Amino acid sequence: MGTNLGGALAVLNGVIGDHLHATENGLAIEMAVVRGVPGPRVVIFLHGLMCTEDVWAFPDGAALSDGESLPPRTDYGALLERDLGLAPLYVRFNTGRRVADNGAALARLLDELTARHPEIREIRLVGFSMGGLVVRSATHVASEAEMPWLGLVTQAFYVGTPHLGSPWERAGRWLVALLRRVGDPYAELVAELGDVRSRGIKDLGDPAHPIPLLPEIRHHFIAGFVAPRLAERFGDALVPLASGTNGAVGDPKAPSPTHVKVLPGLAHMTLAHHPAVYAQLREWCAAARCDA
């Protein structure tokens, strides 16, 4: 599938993917590992809303913090494989479906993957934005169902994930409700169009994620903010700082816990492909190997 077509389908699924899935439309994206070869230690990447696995790729001409120039299409997974021997697997999924439904699908996918590849002995999970919520949901499903793959998970990384919800989805919901109360047919039409949002998008407005973090997994949070004075409310422009850190950090001037990294000057989408984010992922992964 070409990049342009894949990106267009990702946007379409993000907007009405729940409808496409319910009607068994051929345009609905089915959750699957679309790239990568399993090894003893794997790191699994899940993209965000209306994205594909291409969101992880560094822009052409990018360089790491030490000045090393990166070849085209390099991403966090390729670098973790080179530096730490972790085999990257990239999952594509329908971001218009409910987070809980995608979490259940990911749990089944990993159950099947580990059954087919018994050589897998260790799993790390990396979720960007909505992908982090799906990771969180999948581990909960696996815990409830006592799926064996969960025992292989050592770390989970949440990059720009709205654990406490996104104010922009809540603002859209409020505006639609207001237009419906106007009593004007044109306002009603605008409200109808504005309410054509998938269950996946609406889930992002939840003020608190109901799924607890499993204590047997090491959880790490990376969040960005674009302006110090606006960090608490707007964070990386889509996810407030407190939401991106699961409530651990609300003030960018406050010290962060060791399992949280707050990066100034990084907007939401940039978090999926930035040298500073990779440096932190590598540090946490390397430290876990030393502790094992």
N, C-alpha and C positions, 0 to 999 in steps of 0.2 A: 504493500500500500504506500503510495507516495506521501511525502510530508504534507503537501498542500491539501490533498484529499483527506488524509488522516486528521489534520487540524480542523478542517471544516466539519467532519463527522463528530469530532470531540465537542465543538461548540454546539452543534445541533443536539447532541445527546445531553449536554449540560443544561440546555434550555427545556427540552421536552423529552428527555430520555426515559422518564418514568412512563410516559404515554407510549413511546416506541416499544418499550419492553412489554408493557401490558397487552399491546395489540400484536405482539410477535412480529413487529416490523423488521425487515431485513437490514434496516439502517441502525438498529440498536446494537451497541457495542456489548459484546460478551466479555466478562472478566477472564483474562488469560495472561500468562507469561509470554510476552511478545519478543523478548530478546534476552540472551544470556545462556550460559551453560552451567549447570549445577556442579558444585565441588563439595569438599568436606565442610567448608565454612562459606556460607552464602550471606549476601546482604541484599535485601529485597526492597525495591524502590516503588513507591506509589505516588503518582502525580496529583495535582489539584484540580479544581473545578475547570471544566472546558479545556483541559490540557491533555497532552499525550506524554509519553516518556521523553519526547524531544525537549520538554521544558528543562530537563537537567543539563543540557548541553551548554558549555561555556560559549560566549560569543567569540567569533573569529578574532584572532589577535590577542586573546586574553592571556594573562600571565599570572603565575602564583605569587605569593607575597615575597618569595626570595628572588623574583625576577625571571624565573623559568618560563619560557614561552611554551604555550600549549598547542598541540596540533588541532586541526579542526575537529569538531564533534566530540571533543573530550568532555567527560562529565565526572561527577563524584565517584560513580561506580568504577569507571576505568582507572581512576587514580587510586582508589582503595585496593583494587586488584593489584596494581603495580607496586604500591607501597607496603601493603600488609597481607597480600595473598588472599583477599576476600573475593569470592566469585559473585559478580553482580547479576541480579535477575530483575527485569523491569516488567511491571504489571500494568496493563492498560484496563480501564474499567469505565462503565457508564456512570458519569458523575451526576446524571439527572435522577438516579434512583436514590431512595432513602439511604442515609448513612448506615442504618441498621441492616438493611438488605445487602448492601455492599460488604459490610462487615461479615455477615454470614457467608456470603459468596467467597470472600477471601479466606475465611477459615476452612471452607471445603476445598478450595484450591490448594492451600498449603498442606492439608491432610492428604490429598491425592499426590501432590508433588513429593512429599517425603516418603510415601508408600512406594512410589515408582523409583525413587532415588535413595536407597538406604545408606548411601555413602555420606549423605548430609548429616553432620554431627553438631552443627552450630548455626543458628540463624540470628541475623540482625535485621531489624525492620526500620525503614526510613520513609516517613510520610511528609509530603509537602502540602500545606494548607488542608483542604478537605481530606487528602490522603492520610494525614495524621489521625483524623477522627475515625477513618475506616480501620486503620491499624488498631486503634484503641478498642473499637467495637469487635474486631476479629478476635483479639486476645480474650475478650470477655466471653464470646461465643465458645471459643475453644476451651476455656476454663469450665464453663457450665457443662459442656459435652464431654469433658475429659479427653480431648483430642491429643494424641501423643506428640504432635509437632510442637505444642506449646512448651514442652519440657526442653526443647532445643533452643528456645529463644533466650538470648542473654541480654540484649539491649534493644531499646526502642528509641528512635530519634524523631522528634516532632519539629518540623521546620515551618515557621509561620502558620501554625495551626490555631484556629480560633476555638480553643477549649471552652471559653466562656461566651461564645457567640460573637457574631459580627454586627456592629451597630448599623451597617449599611443595609443589610437585609431587613432588620427590624424597622428602619426608616422607610423602606419601600413598602412594607406591610402596613405601616401607619398611613402612608399617603394613599394607598389603595382604599383603605377603610374610610378615609376622609372623603375621597371622591365619590364613594358610594352613597354618602349621606347628603351630597349636594342636592340631589333631586333633579338634576339636569340630564337629559339623554346623552349629550355629548360627553359630559363628565363620567357618566356610567360606561360609555364605550371606552374611554381612556382607562377607566378602572379595570374593565374586562381585559384589555390588552396588557395592562400592567400586572395583572394577576396570572398571566400565562408564565408562571415560573414553576420549574420542576420541584418535586419533593426534596431533591438534593439541595437545591438552592435555599428552600425554605428552612431546611434543617440547620443551615449555617446561622440562622438568626436566633437559635435557642440560647437563652441567657446562661445556661449551665449544661455541661455535658453530663448525662446521667450515668455513664459507664465508669466505674471506679478503676483506678490504676492498679494493676496486679503487683503485689509486693515482691514477687519472685523475679521480676524483670527490672533491670536498671533503666529508668526513664530519663531522657535528656531533652531539654527544650531550647530551641534557638529562635529568637525573635529580633526584629529590627524596628527602628523608628527613624522617621525622616526629619523630625524637628523636636528638640528637647522640650519646648514649652507645650507641644501638642502630643507628646508621646503617650501620656496616660489615656487620652481620649481617642487618638487616631493612630498611634503606633506606626506601623509600616504603611499607613494610608488605607489599609483595609482591615487590619486586625489590631486592636488596641494592645498595648504592652502587657497589661495584666492577663488578657485573654491568651496571648501568644505564649506566656510563661506559666499557664495553668494557675494563675493567681499568685505566683511566687514573687513577682516584681511588678510594682505599679509606678514607681518613680525611677527614671533612668539614672538619677544620681545616687540611688541607694545601692549598696553592695549586693551582688547576685550570689545565690547559692552555687556550689560547685557543679551542680547538674543543670545549670541554666547559663546560657550565653546571650547577652544583649548586645547587638551590634548597631552602633549609631550610623545614620546616613544611608541605611539600606531600605529600599522600598520593597513591597511585598513580592513581586515577581523576581526581583533580583536575588532573593534569598535562595532560589532554586539553583543558582549557578554563579556563585561568588567565591573568590579565593579565601576570604575570611571564614566563610561557612565551612568550606572543605577543611581548612586548617583545624577547626574545632572538631569536626567529625573524626578526622584522623587522630587527633589527640585523645578523644574519648575512647575510640576503638583500640588504640595502642595501649592505653592505660588498663583497659579491661583484660587484654591479653597478659599483661604483666601481673595482674591480680589473680588470674586463673590458676 
